[in-house]
Amino acid sequence: MTQAQASSASSGSSGSSGASGSRRTVGLGRLIGVGLLLAGVVLLALGAYLGPYTYATSTPGKLTVETCTVDYKHRSTSSSSSRKRTKTKWCYGTFTATDGSVKDLNAELRSDSLHQRGEEIDALKTGETSYQQDSGWVGSIALGCAWWFGALIPLALGLLCTTTGFAFGGASDFNRSKRAMAPGLLSTVYTLIAVGIVGIALSFLVMFFV
């Protein structure tokens, strides 16, 4: 009798501990989900700001090239003995706004290629002393779309985590979350992630050719 009571008490304690651990995991998963949703919203805002908004509020014009240089930088990779060299092309010269409102003799911008002295580059004045190449409305919308499609990935994962409590805890956590899913939720999450990945690739493709 005493052994049976002890066994029952032990079983009850184990079940209670397991339920408590499960609730903690669900709570952590939902907290992670909220963070992912916020990250997705931030990416949407960045896409709007860096893409269409920046283009609409910039001053268009041309930069007459004085000289162009290549800036080499060495970056260490995961292996301490391996270093990767990156190069960035910069062009310097005089920026003149299309409407004649701005003229800067000391303008500089990051360029896709090296230009000869006297060549003109379509440019945008995006700040007090900042400039970038002008890729037109198509390029600016493609840049915004890259961020917007990228936002679909954390938004999809955030939706999964907040609704099921999935906390990226391995196969057992995923199986538990799968049992708590509403019909069609998993396929929706997979679709959003796939659309995000394909959209990012297409956006970069457009940016490369404009």
C-alpha positions in Angstrom: 0.0 0.0 0.0 2.8 2.4 1.0 4.8 1.5 -2.2 1.7 2.1 -4.4 1.2 5.5 -2.7 4.9 6.4 -3.2 4.7 5.4 -6.8 1.6 7.4 -7.4 3.1 10.5 -5.7 6.3 10.1 -7.8 4.2 9.8 -11.0 2.2 12.9 -10.1 5.3 14.9 -9.3 6.9 13.8 -12.7 3.8 14.8 -14.6 3.5 18.1 -12.8 7.2 18.8 -13.6 6.7 17.9 -17.3 3.6 20.1 -17.6 5.5 23.0 -16.0 8.4 22.6 -18.4 6.1 22.5 -21.3 4.4 25.7 -20.2 7.8 27.4 -19.9 8.7 26.3 -23.4 5.4 27.5 -24.8 5.9 30.9 -23.0 9.4 31.2 -24.4 8.2 30.3 -27.9 5.6 33.0 -27.8 8.1 35.5 -26.6 10.4 34.6 -29.5 7.5 34.9 -31.8 6.7 38.4 -30.7 10.4 39.3 -31.2 10.3 37.9 -34.8 7.1 39.7 -35.6 8.7 43.0 -34.4 11.8 42.2 -36.5 9.5 41.7 -39.6 7.8 45.1 -39.0 11.2 46.8 -38.7 12.3 45.2 -42.0 9.1 46.5 -43.7 9.8 50.0 -42.4 13.4 49.8 -43.6 12.3 48.7 -47.0 10.0 51.7 -47.3 12.6 54.1 -46.0 15.7 52.9 -47.9 13.7 52.3 -51.1 10.9 54.6 -52.4 11.1 57.2 -49.6 14.8 57.8 -50.0 14.4 58.1 -53.7 11.5 60.4 -53.5 13.2 62.8 -51.1 16.6 62.8 -52.8 18.0 65.4 -55.1 18.7 64.0 -58.6 21.7 65.2 -60.6 25.0 64.2 -62.2 28.4 63.6 -60.8 31.2 64.7 -63.1 34.1 62.4 -62.4 37.4 63.7 -61.3 39.0 60.4 -60.3 38.0 56.9 -59.2 39.8 54.6 -56.7 39.5 51.1 -55.4 39.4 50.6 -51.6 40.7 47.2 -50.5 39.8 45.7 -47.2 40.8 42.4 -45.6 38.2 40.6 -43.5 38.9 37.6 -41.3 36.6 34.6 -41.9 35.6 31.9 -39.3 39.1 30.4 -39.7 41.7 32.7 -38.0 44.2 31.8 -40.7 41.9 32.7 -43.6 41.3 36.3 -44.7 39.0 37.5 -47.5 39.8 40.6 -49.5 36.9 42.8 -50.5 37.1 45.8 -52.8 34.9 48.9 -53.1 35.0 51.3 -56.0 34.6 55.0 -55.2 34.3 58.0 -57.6 35.0 61.6 -56.7 34.1 64.8 -58.5 31.5 67.6 -58.8 27.8 66.9 -58.2 25.4 69.2 -60.0 21.6 68.9 -59.3 19.4 68.6 -62.3 17.5 71.8 -61.3 20.7 73.6 -60.5 19.8 74.0 -56.8 22.9 72.2 -55.6 26.6 72.1 -56.6 29.1 70.2 -54.6 32.8 70.2 -55.7 33.7 67.5 -53.2 31.1 64.8 -53.9 31.9 61.1 -53.6 29.8 58.0 -54.2 30.2 54.2 -54.3 30.3 53.1 -57.9 29.6 49.9 -59.7 32.6 50.5 -62.0 35.6 52.7 -62.5 35.0 55.8 -64.7 37.3 58.0 -66.7 37.9 61.7 -65.8 35.1 63.8 -67.2 32.5 61.1 -67.4 29.1 61.8 -65.9 27.3 59.5 -63.5 23.6 59.7 -62.7 23.5 60.3 -59.0 21.3 61.2 -56.0 22.1 63.5 -53.2 20.6 61.6 -50.2 22.0 63.6 -47.4 24.1 66.6 -46.4 27.3 65.0 -47.8 26.0 61.6 -48.9 25.5 60.4 -52.5 24.5 57.3 -54.3 24.1 56.1 -57.9 20.7 56.8 -59.4 19.0 53.5 -60.4 15.6 55.2 -61.0 12.2 54.3 -59.5 12.6 50.7 -60.7 15.8 50.2 -58.7 14.4 52.0 -55.6 11.3 49.9 -55.6 13.3 46.7 -56.2 15.4 47.6 -53.1 12.3 48.2 -51.1 10.9 44.9 -52.3 14.0 43.0 -51.2 13.5 44.2 -47.7 9.7 43.6 -47.8 10.2 40.0 -49.1 12.9 39.5 -46.5 10.4 40.6 -43.8 8.1 37.7 -44.8 10.5 35.2 -43.3 10.6 36.5 -39.6 6.9 37.3 -39.9 6.1 33.7 -40.9 8.2 32.2 -38.2 6.8 34.7 -35.7 3.3 33.6 -36.6 4.3 30.0 -36.0 5.9 30.7 -32.7 3.2 33.0 -31.2 0.3 30.6 -32.2 1.9 27.3 -31.1 4.7 28.3 -28.7 7.4 26.7 -30.9 10.7 27.7 -29.3 13.2 26.1 -31.8 13.8 23.3 -29.3 14.4 20.5 -31.7 12.2 17.7 -33.0 10.2 17.1 -29.8 9.3 20.8 -29.6 8.3 20.9 -33.2 6.1 17.8 -32.8 4.4 19.3 -29.8 3.8 22.6 -31.7 2.5 20.7 -34.7 -0.2 19.1 -32.6 -1.2 22.6 -31.5 -1.4 24.0 -35.0 -4.6 25.1 -36.6 -5.3 23.4 -39.9 -3.3 24.9 -42.8 -1.0 27.0 -40.5 2.2 25.0 -41.4 1.6 25.2 -45.1 0.9 29.0 -44.8 4.3 29.4 -43.0 6.1 27.4 -45.6 4.5 29.4 -48.4 5.4 32.7 -46.8 9.0 31.6 -46.4 9.2 30.4 -50.0 7.7 33.6 -51.4 10.2 35.6 -49.3 13.2 33.7 -50.6 12.1 33.8 -54.2 11.1 37.5 -53.9 14.5 38.5 -52.5 16.3 36.7 -55.3 14.1 38.4 -58.0 14.5 41.8 -56.3 18.3 41.5 -56.4 18.2 40.3 -60.0 16.2 43.5 -61.0 18.7 45.7 -59.0 21.6 44.0 -60.8 20.3 44.8 -64.3 19.0 48.4 -63.7 
